[in-house]
Amino acid sequence: MIKVFRLKGTFGQKGQLQEFTIDVRAMNSEQAKEKLYADVGSKHKVKRYLIKINSIEEIKPEETKSLLVGQLSEGE
């Protein structure tokens, strides 16, 4: 069953730390981390070692702030 995870942390970009909070759909927390690394790395051109995840929590699909994640989770 696919779950929704909220990941919080920071990544380094151009000498500054950027905070992030992202909601992703995944089977488990390891897959959620991989999805985060892929998304942040491709959008911001950041290497994995510059991404620091501070917390991972499973949330209810209704609690997501992401419109796409919410819409994909509605039918389940």
N, CA, C, O and CB atoms as a CASP TS submission, in Angstrom:
PFRMAT TS
TARGET T0000
AUTHOR 0000-0000-0000
METHOD Language model
MODEL 1
PARENT N/A
ATOM      1  N   MET     1       0.839  -1.186   0.000  1.00  0.00           N
ATOM      2  CA  MET     1       0.000   0.000   0.000  1.00  0.00           C
ATOM      3  C   MET     1       0.881   1.244   0.000  1.00  0.00           C
ATOM      4  O   MET     1       1.863   1.319   0.738  1.00  0.00           O
ATOM      5  CB  MET     1      -0.953   0.001   1.217  1.00  0.00           C
ATOM      6  N   ILE     2       0.528   2.203  -0.819  1.00  0.00           N
ATOM      7  CA  ILE     2       1.298   3.431  -0.923  1.00  0.00           C
ATOM      8  C   ILE     2       0.906   4.375   0.205  1.00  0.00           C
ATOM      9  O   ILE     2      -0.274   4.562   0.499  1.00  0.00           O
ATOM     10  CB  ILE     2       1.082   4.100  -2.296  1.00  0.00           C
ATOM     11  N   LYS     3       1.920   4.966   0.829  1.00  0.00           N
ATOM     12  CA  LYS     3       1.725   5.879   1.953  1.00  0.00           C
ATOM     13  C   LYS     3       2.228   7.258   1.556  1.00  0.00           C
ATOM     14  O   LYS     3       2.870   7.423   0.519  1.00  0.00           O
ATOM     15  CB  LYS     3       2.456   5.368   3.231  1.00  0.00           C
ATOM     16  N   VAL     4       1.934   8.236   2.383  1.00  0.00           N
ATOM     17  CA  VAL     4       2.421   9.598   2.169  1.00  0.00           C
ATOM     18  C   VAL     4       3.385   9.932   3.301  1.00  0.00           C
ATOM     19  O   VAL     4       3.076   9.735   4.476  1.00  0.00           O
ATOM     20  CB  VAL     4       1.237  10.633   2.106  1.00  0.00           C
ATOM     21  N   PHE     5       4.561  10.443   2.927  1.00  0.00           N
ATOM     22  CA  PHE     5       5.584  10.805   3.901  1.00  0.00           C
ATOM     23  C   PHE     5       5.908  12.287   3.767  1.00  0.00           C
ATOM     24  O   PHE     5       5.927  12.832   2.663  1.00  0.00           O
ATOM     25  CB  PHE     5       6.860   9.945   3.713  1.00  0.00           C
ATOM     26  N   ARG     6       6.164  12.936   4.910  1.00  0.00           N
ATOM     27  CA  ARG     6       6.621  14.320   4.931  1.00  0.00           C
ATOM     28  C   ARG     6       8.086  14.311   5.363  1.00  0.00           C
ATOM     29  O   ARG     6       8.427  13.816   6.437  1.00  0.00           O
ATOM     30  CB  ARG     6       5.741  15.207   5.893  1.00  0.00           C
ATOM     31  N   LEU     7       8.942  14.866   4.513  1.00  0.00           N
ATOM     32  CA  LEU     7      10.372  14.939   4.784  1.00  0.00           C
ATOM     33  C   LEU     7      10.758  16.394   4.989  1.00  0.00           C
ATOM     34  O   LEU     7      10.354  17.269   4.224  1.00  0.00           O
ATOM     35  CB  LEU     7      11.197  14.303   3.632  1.00  0.00           C
ATOM     36  N   LYS     8      11.545  16.645   6.031  1.00  0.00           N
ATOM     37  CA  LYS     8      12.014  17.995   6.334  1.00  0.00           C
ATOM     38  C   LYS     8      13.528  17.962   6.441  1.00  0.00           C
ATOM     39  O   LYS     8      14.109  16.984   6.911  1.00  0.00           O
ATOM     40  CB  LYS     8      11.372  18.542   7.648  1.00  0.00           C
ATOM     41  N   GLY     9      14.161  19.044   6.000  1.00  0.00           N
ATOM     42  CA  GLY     9      15.607  19.105   6.089  1.00  0.00           C
ATOM     43  C   GLY     9      16.157  20.344   5.424  1.00  0.00           C
ATOM     44  O   GLY     9      15.460  21.344   5.257  1.00  0.00           O
ATOM     45  N   THR    10      17.440  20.259   5.041  1.00  0.00           N
ATOM     46  CA  THR    10      18.130  21.376   4.394  1.00  0.00           C
ATOM     47  C   THR    10      19.000  20.850   3.269  1.00  0.00           C
ATOM     48  O   THR    10      19.349  19.670   3.233  1.00  0.00           O
ATOM     49  CB  THR    10      18.983  22.171   5.412  1.00  0.00           C
ATOM     50  N   PHE    11      19.346  21.742   2.351  1.00  0.00           N
ATOM     51  CA  PHE    11      20.352  21.423   1.349  1.00  0.00           C
ATOM     52  C   PHE    11      21.176  22.663   1.073  1.00  0.00           C
ATOM     53  O   PHE    11      20.689  23.789   1.174  1.00  0.00           O
ATOM     54  CB  PHE    11      19.704  20.891   0.049  1.00  0.00           C
ATOM     55  N   GLY    12      22.433  22.440   0.724  1.00  0.00           N
ATOM     56  CA  GLY    12      23.336  23.546   0.445  1.00  0.00           C
ATOM     57  C   GLY    12      23.281  23.931  -1.013  1.00  0.00           C
ATOM     58  O   GLY    12      23.356  23.075  -1.895  1.00  0.00           O
ATOM     59  N   GLN    13      23.147  25.229  -1.270  1.00  0.00           N
ATOM     60  CA  GLN    13      23.121  25.720  -2.638  1.00  0.00           C
ATOM     61  C   GLN    13      23.757  27.101  -2.671  1.00  0.00           C
ATOM     62  O   GLN    13      23.287  28.028  -2.011  1.00  0.00           O
ATOM     63  CB  GLN    13      21.671  25.759  -3.195  1.00  0.00           C
ATOM     64  N   LYS    14      24.818  27.230  -3.435  1.00  0.00           N
ATOM     65  CA  LYS    14      25.521  28.505  -3.606  1.00  0.00           C
ATOM     66  C   LYS    14      25.939  29.108  -2.268  1.00  0.00           C
ATOM     67  O   LYS    14      25.782  30.308  -2.045  1.00  0.00           O
ATOM     68  CB  LYS    14      24.641  29.493  -4.363  1.00  0.00           C
ATOM     69  N   GLY    15      26.462  28.285  -1.396  1.00  0.00           N
ATOM     70  CA  GLY    15      26.966  28.755  -0.110  1.00  0.00           C
ATOM     71  C   GLY    15      25.916  29.045   0.940  1.00  0.00           C
ATOM     72  O   GLY    15      26.247  29.538   2.018  1.00  0.00           O
ATOM     73  N   GLN    16      24.656  28.752   0.655  1.00  0.00           N
ATOM     74  CA  GLN    16      23.587  29.002   1.615  1.00  0.00           C
ATOM     75  C   GLN    16      22.827  27.716   1.878  1.00  0.00           C
ATOM     76  O   GLN    16      22.768  26.830   1.025  1.00  0.00           O
ATOM     77  CB  GLN    16      22.633  30.101   1.107  1.00  0.00           C
ATOM     78  N   LEU    17      22.243  27.622   3.070  1.00  0.00           N
ATOM     79  CA  LEU    17      21.383  26.485   3.391  1.00  0.00           C
ATOM     80  C   LEU    17      19.938  26.839   3.076  1.00  0.00           C
ATOM     81  O   LEU    17      19.434  27.876   3.507  1.00  0.00           O
ATOM     82  CB  LEU    17      21.532  26.076   4.878  1.00  0.00           C
ATOM     83  N   GLN    18      19.288  25.984   2.334  1.00  0.00           N
ATOM     84  CA  GLN    18      17.881  26.148   2.005  1.00  0.00           C
ATOM     85  C   GLN    18      17.097  25.096   2.776  1.00  0.00           C
ATOM     86  O   GLN    18      17.433  23.913   2.727  1.00  0.00           O
ATOM     87  CB  GLN    18      17.634  26.027   0.463  1.00  0.00           C
ATOM     88  N   GLU    19      16.061  25.513   3.485  1.00  0.00           N
ATOM     89  CA  GLU    19      15.208  24.570   4.195  1.00  0.00           C
ATOM     90  C   GLU    19      14.137  24.060   3.241  1.00  0.00           C
ATOM     91  O   GLU    19      13.717  24.769   2.327  1.00  0.00           O
ATOM     92  CB  GLU    19      14.567  25.227   5.449  1.00  0.00           C
ATOM     93  N   PHE    20      13.700  22.821   3.463  1.00  0.00           N
ATOM     94  CA  PHE    20      12.630  22.281   2.645  1.00  0.00           C
ATOM     95  C   PHE    20      11.702  21.425   3.491  1.00  0.00           C
ATOM     96  O   PHE    20      12.100  20.861   4.510  1.00  0.00           O
ATOM     97  CB  PHE    20      13.198  21.468   1.482  1.00  0.00           C
ATOM     98  N   THR    21      10.470  21.342   3.049  1.00  0.00           N
ATOM     99  CA  THR    21       9.475  20.401   3.552  1.00  0.00           C
ATOM    100  C   THR    21       8.775  19.886   2.309  1.00  0.00           C
ATOM    101  O   THR    21       8.203  20.667   1.549  1.00  0.00           O
ATOM    102  CB  THR    21       8.456  21.071   4.595  1.00  0.00           C
ATOM    103  N   ILE    22       8.814  18.579   2.095  1.00  0.00           N
ATOM    104  CA  ILE    22       8.239  18.007   0.892  1.00  0.00           C
ATOM    105  C   ILE    22       7.433  16.761   1.259  1.00  0.00           C
ATOM    106  O   ILE    22       7.851  15.967   2.102  1.00  0.00           O
ATOM    107  CB  ILE    22       9.343  17.667  -0.138  1.00  0.00           C
ATOM    108  N   ASP    23       6.287  16.601   0.625  1.00  0.00           N
ATOM    109  CA  ASP    23       5.446  15.424   0.805  1.00  0.00           C
ATOM    110  C   ASP    23       5.592  14.544  -0.424  1.00  0.00           C
ATOM    111  O   ASP    23       5.464  15.015  -1.554  1.00  0.00           O
ATOM    112  CB  ASP    23       3.955  15.819   1.041  1.00  0.00           C
ATOM    113  N   VAL    24       5.861  13.260  -0.200  1.00  0.00           N
ATOM    114  CA  VAL    24       6.013  12.314  -1.305  1.00  0.00           C
ATOM    115  C   VAL    24       5.216  11.054  -1.022  1.00  0.00           C
ATOM    116  O   VAL    24       4.946  10.715   0.130  1.00  0.00           O
ATOM    117  CB  VAL    24       7.497  11.969  -1.533  1.00  0.00           C
ATOM    118  N   ARG    25       4.846  10.370  -2.090  1.00  0.00           N
ATOM    119  CA  ARG    25       4.170   9.074  -1.982  1.00  0.00           C
ATOM    120  C   ARG    25       5.210   7.987  -2.196  1.00  0.00           C
ATOM    121  O   ARG    25       6.001   8.043  -3.137  1.00  0.00           O
ATOM    122  CB  ARG    25       2.993   8.944  -3.018  1.00  0.00           C
ATOM    123  N   ALA    26       5.198   6.989  -1.304  1.00  0.00           N
ATOM    124  CA  ALA    26       6.152   5.892  -1.408  1.00  0.00           C
ATOM    125  C   ALA    26       5.646   4.704  -0.595  1.00  0.00           C
ATOM    126  O   ALA    26       4.733   4.834   0.220  1.00  0.00           O
ATOM    127  CB  ALA    26       7.558   6.332  -0.924  1.00  0.00           C
ATOM    128  N   MET    27       6.254   3.552  -0.832  1.00  0.00           N
ATOM    129  CA  MET    27       5.889   2.341  -0.098  1.00  0.00           C
ATOM    130  C   MET    27       6.466   2.337   1.317  1.00  0.00           C
ATOM    131  O   MET    27       5.847   1.824   2.249  1.00  0.00           O
ATOM    132  CB  MET    27       6.366   1.107  -0.855  1.00  0.00           C
ATOM    133  N   ASN    28       7.673   2.922   1.467  1.00  0.00           N
ATOM    134  CA  ASN    28       8.315   2.966   2.784  1.00  0.00           C
ATOM    135  C   ASN    28       9.215   4.195   2.862  1.00  0.00           C
ATOM    136  O   ASN    28       9.354   4.935   1.888  1.00  0.00           O
ATOM    137  CB  ASN    28       9.135   1.664   3.054  1.00  0.00           C
ATOM    138  N   SER    29       9.822   4.405   4.020  1.00  0.00           N
ATOM    139  CA  SER    29      10.620   5.617   4.222  1.00  0.00           C
ATOM    140  C   SER    29      11.883   5.631   3.365  1.00  0.00           C
ATOM    141  O   SER    29      12.334   6.704   2.964  1.00  0.00           O
ATOM    142  CB  SER    29      10.998   5.750   5.684  1.00  0.00           C
ATOM    143  N   GLU    30      12.458   4.477   3.078  1.00  0.00           N
ATOM    144  CA  GLU    30      13.654   4.421   2.225  1.00  0.00           C
ATOM    145  C   GLU    30      13.333   4.879   0.809  1.00  0.00           C
ATOM    146  O   GLU    30      14.109   5.617   0.204  1.00  0.00           O
ATOM    147  CB  GLU    30      14.234   2.994   2.198  1.00  0.00           C
ATOM    148  N   GLN    31      12.202   4.449   0.282  1.00  0.00           N
ATOM    149  CA  GLN    31      11.794   4.893  -1.052  1.00  0.00           C
ATOM    150  C   GLN    31      11.472   6.383  -1.047  1.00  0.00           C
ATOM    151  O   GLN    31      11.724   7.077  -2.033  1.00  0.00           O
ATOM    152  CB  GLN    31      10.575   4.087  -1.541  1.00  0.00           C
ATOM    153  N   ALA    32      10.921   6.873   0.048  1.00  0.00           N
ATOM    154  CA  ALA    32      10.625   8.304   0.163  1.00  0.00           C
ATOM    155  C   ALA    32      11.913   9.118   0.118  1.00  0.00           C
ATOM    156  O   ALA    32      11.959  10.171  -0.519  1.00  0.00           O
ATOM    157  CB  ALA    32       9.851   8.597   1.468  1.00  0.00           C
ATOM    158  N   LYS    33      12.967   8.636   0.794  1.00  0.00           N
ATOM    159  CA  LYS    33      14.258   9.334   0.764  1.00  0.00           C
ATOM    160  C   LYS    33      14.831   9.356  -0.647  1.00  0.00           C
ATOM    161  O   LYS    33      15.334  10.386  -1.096  1.00  0.00           O
ATOM    162  CB  LYS    33      15.255   8.665   1.726  1.00  0.00           C
ATOM    163  N   GLU    34      14.760   8.236  -1.343  1.00  0.00           N
ATOM    164  CA  GLU    34      15.270   8.171  -2.715  1.00  0.00           C
ATOM    165  C   GLU    34      14.515   9.123  -3.629  1.00  0.00           C
ATOM    166  O   GLU    34      15.121   9.769  -4.484  1.00  0.00           O
ATOM    167  CB  GLU    34      15.172   6.743  -3.255  1.00  0.00           C
ATOM    168  N   LYS    35      13.204   9.220  -3.459  1.00  0.00           N
ATOM    169  CA  LYS    35      12.385  10.133  -4.252  1.00  0.00           C
ATOM    170  C   LYS    35      12.800  11.576  -3.977  1.00  0.00           C
ATOM    171  O   LYS    35      12.894  12.386  -4.899  1.00  0.00           O
ATOM    172  CB  LYS    35      10.883   9.932  -3.942  1.00  0.00           C
ATOM    173  N   LEU    36      13.047  11.893  -2.706  1.00  0.00           N
ATOM    174  CA  LEU    36      13.486  13.234  -2.346  1.00  0.00           C
ATOM    175  C   LEU    36      14.824  13.560  -2.999  1.00  0.00           C
ATOM    176  O   LEU    36      14.978  14.622  -3.603  1.00  0.00           O
ATOM    177  CB  LEU    36      13.590  13.371  -0.826  1.00  0.00           C
ATOM    178  N   TYR    37      15.796  12.651  -2.880  1.00  0.00           N
ATOM    179  CA  TYR    37      17.111  12.879  -3.482  1.00  0.00           C
ATOM    180  C   TYR    37      16.988  13.116  -4.984  1.00  0.00           C
ATOM    181  O   TYR    37      17.641  14.008  -5.525  1.00  0.00           O
ATOM    182  CB  TYR    37      18.041  11.687  -3.211  1.00  0.00           C
ATOM    183  N   ALA    38      16.165  12.332  -5.654  1.00  0.00           N
ATOM    184  CA  ALA    38      15.987  12.471  -7.099  1.00  0.00           C
ATOM    185  C   ALA    38      15.327  13.808  -7.447  1.00  0.00           C
ATOM    186  O   ALA    38      15.779  14.499  -8.360  1.00  0.00           O
ATOM    187  CB  ALA    38      15.145  11.307  -7.646  1.00  0.00           C
ATOM    188  N   ASP    39      14.273  14.172  -6.734  1.00  0.00           N
ATOM    189  CA  ASP    39      13.545  15.407  -7.039  1.00  0.00           C
ATOM    190  C   ASP    39      14.382  16.655  -6.766  1.00  0.00           C
ATOM    191  O   ASP    39      14.502  17.527  -7.626  1.00  0.00           O
ATOM    192  CB  ASP    39      12.261  15.466  -6.230  1.00  0.00           C
ATOM    193  N   VAL    40      14.956  16.738  -5.572  1.00  0.00           N
ATOM    194  CA  VAL    40      15.742  17.919  -5.212  1.00  0.00           C
ATOM    195  C   VAL    40      17.005  17.988  -6.076  1.00  0.00           C
ATOM    196  O   VAL    40      17.391  19.067  -6.524  1.00  0.00           O
ATOM    197  CB  VAL    40      16.115  17.892  -3.704  1.00  0.00           C
ATOM    198  N   GLY    41      17.638  16.855  -6.306  1.00  0.00           N
ATOM    199  CA  GLY    41      18.847  16.832  -7.128  1.00  0.00           C
ATOM    200  C   GLY    41      18.598  17.302  -8.544  1.00  0.00           C
ATOM    201  O   GLY    41      19.405  18.043  -9.106  1.00  0.00           O
ATOM    202  N   SER    42      17.489  16.878  -9.127  1.00  0.00           N
ATOM    203  CA  SER    42      17.223  17.263 -10.513  1.00  0.00           C
ATOM    204  C   SER    42      16.724  18.704 -10.629  1.00  0.00           C
ATOM    205  O   SER    42      17.083  19.397 -11.582  1.00  0.00           O
ATOM    206  CB  SER    42      16.203  16.316 -11.125  1.00  0.00           C
ATOM    207  N   LYS    43      15.924  19.159  -9.706  1.00  0.00           N
ATOM    208  CA  LYS    43      15.374  20.517  -9.791  1.00  0.00           C
ATOM    209  C   LYS    43      16.381  21.593  -9.415  1.00  0.00           C
ATOM    210  O   LYS    43      16.378  22.680  -9.994  1.00  0.00           O
ATOM    211  CB  LYS    43      14.167  20.636  -8.899  1.00  0.00           C
ATOM    212  N   HIS    44      17.250  21.291  -8.438  1.00  0.00           N
ATOM    213  CA  HIS    44      18.162  22.310  -7.916  1.00  0.00           C
ATOM    214  C   HIS    44      19.630  22.015  -8.204  1.00  0.00           C
ATOM    215  O   HIS    44      20.506  22.767  -7.776  1.00  0.00           O
ATOM    216  CB  HIS    44      17.966  22.448  -6.436  1.00  0.00           C
ATOM    217  N   LYS    45      19.907  20.933  -8.920  1.00  0.00           N
ATOM    218  CA  LYS    45      21.289  20.539  -9.266  1.00  0.00           C
ATOM    219  C   LYS    45      22.164  20.411  -8.016  1.00  0.00           C
ATOM    220  O   LYS    45      23.276  20.938  -7.955  1.00  0.00           O
ATOM    221  CB  LYS    45      21.914  21.567 -10.235  1.00  0.00           C
ATOM    222  N   VAL    46      21.626  19.693  -7.018  1.00  0.00           N
ATOM    223  CA  VAL    46      22.313  19.504  -5.743  1.00  0.00           C
ATOM    224  C   VAL    46      22.719  18.042  -5.610  1.00  0.00           C
ATOM    225  O   VAL    46      21.920  17.144  -5.877  1.00  0.00           O
ATOM    226  CB  VAL    46      21.411  19.939  -4.550  1.00  0.00           C
ATOM    227  N   LYS    47      23.946  17.806  -5.203  1.00  0.00           N
ATOM    228  CA  LYS    47      24.423  16.438  -4.976  1.00  0.00           C
ATOM    229  C   LYS    47      23.804  15.878  -3.706  1.00  0.00           C
ATOM    230  O   LYS    47      23.454  16.623  -2.791  1.00  0.00           O
ATOM    231  CB  LYS    47      25.965  16.400  -4.884  1.00  0.00           C
ATOM    232  N   ARG    48      23.672  14.549  -3.659  1.00  0.00           N
ATOM    233  CA  ARG    48      23.043  13.883  -2.518  1.00  0.00           C
ATOM    234  C   ARG    48      23.723  14.205  -1.195  1.00  0.00           C
ATOM    235  O   ARG    48      23.051  14.359  -0.176  1.00  0.00           O
ATOM    236  CB  ARG    48      23.045  12.392  -2.731  1.00  0.00           C
ATOM    237  N   TYR    49      25.045  14.308  -1.198  1.00  0.00           N
ATOM    238  CA  TYR    49      25.756  14.527   0.060  1.00  0.00           C
ATOM    239  C   TYR    49      25.494  15.929   0.622  1.00  0.00           C
ATOM    240  O   TYR    49      25.809  16.187   1.783  1.00  0.00           O
ATOM    241  CB  TYR    49      27.258  14.317  -0.142  1.00  0.00           C
ATOM    242  N   LEU    50      24.923  16.844  -0.183  1.00  0.00           N
ATOM    243  CA  LEU    50      24.588  18.182   0.301  1.00  0.00           C
ATOM    244  C   LEU    50      23.161  18.272   0.841  1.00  0.00           C
ATOM    245  O   LEU    50      22.750  19.313   1.356  1.00  0.00           O
ATOM    246  CB  LEU    50      24.774  19.191  -0.812  1.00  0.00           C
ATOM    247  N   ILE    51      22.403  17.170   0.722  1.00  0.00           N
ATOM    248  CA  ILE    51      21.025  17.144   1.211  1.00  0.00           C
ATOM    249  C   ILE    51      21.006  16.468   2.577  1.00  0.00           C
ATOM    250  O   ILE    51      21.440  15.323   2.706  1.00  0.00           O
ATOM    251  CB  ILE    51      20.080  16.403   0.207  1.00  0.00           C
ATOM    252  N   LYS    52      20.510  17.161   3.591  1.00  0.00           N
ATOM    253  CA  LYS    52      20.425  16.598   4.931  1.00  0.00           C
ATOM    254  C   LYS    52      18.954  16.488   5.316  1.00  0.00           C
ATOM    255  O   LYS    52      18.234  17.485   5.364  1.00  0.00           O
ATOM    256  CB  LYS    52      21.211  17.467   5.962  1.00  0.00           C
ATOM    257  N   ILE    53      18.521  15.264   5.587  1.00  0.00           N
ATOM    258  CA  ILE    53      17.141  15.015   5.992  1.00  0.00           C
ATOM    259  C   ILE    53      17.091  15.008   7.513  1.00  0.00           C
ATOM    260  O   ILE    53      17.769  14.206   8.153  1.00  0.00           O
ATOM    261  CB  ILE    53      16.603  13.666   5.401  1.00  0.00           C
ATOM    262  N   ASN    54      16.293  15.894   8.092  1.00  0.00           N
ATOM    263  CA  ASN    54      16.185  15.988   9.543  1.00  0.00           C
ATOM    264  C   ASN    54      15.078  15.112  10.110  1.00  0.00           C
ATOM    265  O   ASN    54      15.205  14.580  11.212  1.00  0.00           O
ATOM    266  CB  ASN    54      15.951  17.415   9.945  1.00  0.00           C
ATOM    267  N   SER    55      13.984  14.960   9.353  1.00  0.00           N
ATOM    268  CA  SER    55      12.885  14.142   9.861  1.00  0.00           C
ATOM    269  C   SER    55      12.077  13.547   8.705  1.00  0.00           C
ATOM    270  O   SER    55      11.929  14.150   7.642  1.00  0.00           O
ATOM    271  CB  SER    55      11.971  14.977  10.779  1.00  0.00           C
ATOM    272  N   ILE    56      11.567  12.355   8.954  1.00  0.00           N
ATOM    273  CA  ILE    56      10.655  11.681   8.031  1.00  0.00           C
ATOM    274  C   ILE    56       9.484  11.199   8.874  1.00  0.00           C
ATOM    275  O   ILE    56       9.669  10.512   9.879  1.00  0.00           O
ATOM    276  CB  ILE    56      11.360  10.482   7.255  1.00  0.00           C
ATOM    277  N   GLU    57       8.276  11.566   8.455  1.00  0.00           N
ATOM    278  CA  GLU    57       7.105  11.101   9.182  1.00  0.00           C
ATOM    279  C   GLU    57       6.020  10.686   8.199  1.00  0.00           C
ATOM    280  O   GLU    57       5.839  11.307   7.151  1.00  0.00           O
ATOM    281  CB  GLU    57       6.584  12.191  10.137  1.00  0.00           C
ATOM    282  N   GLU    58       5.313   9.643   8.550  1.00  0.00           N
ATOM    283  CA  GLU    58       4.182   9.218   7.743  1.00  0.00           C
ATOM    284  C   GLU    58       2.983  10.064   8.132  1.00  0.00           C
ATOM    285  O   GLU    58       2.692  10.245   9.315  1.00  0.00           O
ATOM    286  CB  GLU    58       3.886   7.699   7.927  1.00  0.00           C
ATOM    287  N   ILE    59       2.291  10.578   7.127  1.00  0.00           N
ATOM    288  CA  ILE    59       1.123  11.414   7.379  1.00  0.00           C
ATOM    289  C   ILE    59      -0.089  10.846   6.644  1.00  0.00           C
ATOM    290  O   ILE    59       0.041  10.007   5.753  1.00  0.00           O
ATOM    291  CB  ILE    59       1.390  12.874   6.943  1.00  0.00           C
ATOM    292  N   LYS    60      -1.250  11.316   7.031  1.00  0.00           N
ATOM    293  CA  LYS    60      -2.469  10.925   6.328  1.00  0.00           C
ATOM    294  C   LYS    60      -2.529  11.683   5.011  1.00  0.00           C
ATOM    295  O   LYS    60      -2.079  12.828   4.946  1.00  0.00           O
ATOM    296  CB  LYS    60      -3.740  11.204   7.194  1.00  0.00           C
ATOM    297  N   PRO    61      -3.066  11.083   3.969  1.00  0.00           N
ATOM    298  CA  PRO    61      -3.141  11.779   2.676  1.00  0.00           C
ATOM    299  C   PRO    61      -3.880  13.115   2.756  1.00  0.00           C
ATOM    300  O   PRO    61      -3.581  14.026   1.984  1.00  0.00           O
ATOM    301  CB  PRO    61      -3.823  10.890   1.657  1.00  0.00           C
ATOM    302  N   GLU    62      -4.834  13.247   3.668  1.00  0.00           N
ATOM    303  CA  GLU    62      -5.580  14.496   3.801  1.00  0.00           C
ATOM    304  C   GLU    62      -4.717  15.633   4.354  1.00  0.00           C
ATOM    305  O   GLU    62      -5.041  16.806   4.165  1.00  0.00           O
ATOM    306  CB  GLU    62      -6.785  14.283   4.699  1.00  0.00           C
ATOM    307  N   GLU    63      -3.629  15.293   5.030  1.00  0.00           N
ATOM    308  CA  GLU    63      -2.777  16.300   5.672  1.00  0.00           C
ATOM    309  C   GLU    63      -1.746  16.910   4.728  1.00  0.00           C
ATOM    310  O   GLU    63      -1.075  17.875   5.093  1.00  0.00           O
ATOM    311  CB  GLU    63      -2.068  15.689   6.848  1.00  0.00           C
ATOM    312  N   THR    64      -1.612  16.369   3.530  1.00  0.00           N
ATOM    313  CA  THR    64      -0.573  16.848   2.622  1.00  0.00           C
ATOM    314  C   THR    64      -0.860  18.262   2.142  1.00  0.00           C
ATOM    315  O   THR    64      -2.014  18.652   1.964  1.00  0.00           O
ATOM    316  CB  THR    64      -0.442  15.914   1.429  1.00  0.00           C
ATOM    317  N   LYS    65       0.203  19.019   1.937  1.00  0.00           N
ATOM    318  CA  LYS    65       0.085  20.363   1.405  1.00  0.00           C
ATOM    319  C   LYS    65       0.314  20.367  -0.104  1.00  0.00           C
ATOM    320  O   LYS    65       0.126  21.391  -0.762  1.00  0.00           O
ATOM    321  CB  LYS    65       1.074  21.300   2.098  1.00  0.00           C
ATOM    322  N   SER    66       0.715  19.234  -0.645  1.00  0.00           N
ATOM    323  CA  SER    66       0.975  19.110  -2.073  1.00  0.00           C
ATOM    324  C   SER    66      -0.309  18.736  -2.802  1.00  0.00           C
ATOM    325  O   SER    66      -0.919  17.708  -2.508  1.00  0.00           O
ATOM    326  CB  SER    66       2.076  18.063  -2.341  1.00  0.00           C
ATOM    327  N   LEU    67      -0.710  19.557  -3.735  1.00  0.00           N
ATOM    328  CA  LEU    67      -1.925  19.310  -4.498  1.00  0.00           C
ATOM    329  C   LEU    67      -1.820  18.000  -5.282  1.00  0.00           C
ATOM    330  O   LEU    67      -2.770  17.218  -5.309  1.00  0.00           O
ATOM    331  CB  LEU    67      -2.202  20.480  -5.449  1.00  0.00           C
ATOM    332  N   LEU    68      -0.671  17.757  -5.919  1.00  0.00           N
ATOM    333  CA  LEU    68      -0.493  16.552  -6.720  1.00  0.00           C
ATOM    334  C   LEU    68      -0.551  15.293  -5.857  1.00  0.00           C
ATOM    335  O   LEU    68      -1.229  14.331  -6.219  1.00  0.00           O
ATOM    336  CB  LEU    68       0.834  16.610  -7.470  1.00  0.00           C
ATOM    337  N   VAL    69       0.143  15.283  -4.733  1.00  0.00           N
ATOM    338  CA  VAL    69       0.140  14.122  -3.851  1.00  0.00           C
ATOM    339  C   VAL    69      -1.270  13.872  -3.323  1.00  0.00           C
ATOM    340  O   VAL    69      -1.705  12.724  -3.237  1.00  0.00           O
ATOM    341  CB  VAL    69       1.130  14.322  -2.683  1.00  0.00           C
ATOM    342  N   GLY    70      -1.972  14.919  -2.977  1.00  0.00           N
ATOM    343  CA  GLY    70      -3.344  14.792  -2.493  1.00  0.00           C
ATOM    344  C   GLY    70      -4.277  14.209  -3.539  1.00  0.00           C
ATOM    345  O   GLY    70      -5.089  13.335  -3.234  1.00  0.00           O
ATOM    346  N   GLN    71      -4.165  14.689  -4.769  1.00  0.00           N
ATOM    347  CA  GLN    71      -5.024  14.196  -5.836  1.00  0.00           C
ATOM    348  C   GLN    71      -4.716  12.735  -6.170  1.00  0.00           C
ATOM    349  O   GLN    71      -5.633  11.955  -6.428  1.00  0.00           O
ATOM    350  CB  GLN    71      -4.865  15.064  -7.082  1.00  0.00           C
ATOM    351  N   LEU    72      -3.451  12.363  -6.165  1.00  0.00           N
ATOM    352  CA  LEU    72      -3.090  10.974  -6.456  1.00  0.00           C
ATOM    353  C   LEU    72      -3.532  10.026  -5.362  1.00  0.00           C
ATOM    354  O   LEU    72      -3.765   8.847  -5.628  1.00  0.00           O
ATOM    355  CB  LEU    72      -1.600  10.854  -6.656  1.00  0.00           C
ATOM    356  N   SER    73      -3.651  10.511  -4.141  1.00  0.00           N
ATOM    357  CA  SER    73      -4.008   9.665  -3.014  1.00  0.00           C
ATOM    358  C   SER    73      -5.521   9.553  -2.807  1.00  0.00           C
ATOM    359  O   SER    73      -5.965   8.734  -2.002  1.00  0.00           O
ATOM    360  CB  SER    73      -3.366  10.195  -1.762  1.00  0.00           C
ATOM    361  N   GLU    74      -6.308  10.345  -3.505  1.00  0.00           N
ATOM    362  CA  GLU    74      -7.757  10.355  -3.283  1.00  0.00           C
ATOM    363  C   GLU    74      -8.431   9.032  -3.564  1.00  0.00           C
ATOM    364  O   GLU    74      -9.329   8.642  -2.818  1.00  0.00           O
ATOM    365  CB  GLU    74      -8.385  11.400  -4.127  1.00  0.00           C
ATOM    366  N   GLY    75      -8.037   8.329  -4.602  1.00  0.00           N
ATOM    367  CA  GLY    75      -8.728   7.107  -5.008  1.00  0.00           C
ATOM    368  C   GLY    75      -8.382   5.873  -4.199  1.00  0.00           C
ATOM    369  O   GLY    75      -8.905   4.794  -4.477  1.00  0.00           O
ATOM    370  N   GLU    76      -7.528   5.998  -3.221  1.00  0.00           N
ATOM    371  CA  GLU    76      -7.077   4.816  -2.480  1.00  0.00           C
ATOM    372  C   GLU    76      -7.809   4.639  -1.182  1.00  0.00           C
ATOM    373  O   GLU    76      -7.541   3.689  -0.446  1.00  0.00           O
ATOM    374  CB  GLU    76      -5.606   4.898  -2.210  1.00  0.00           C
TER
END
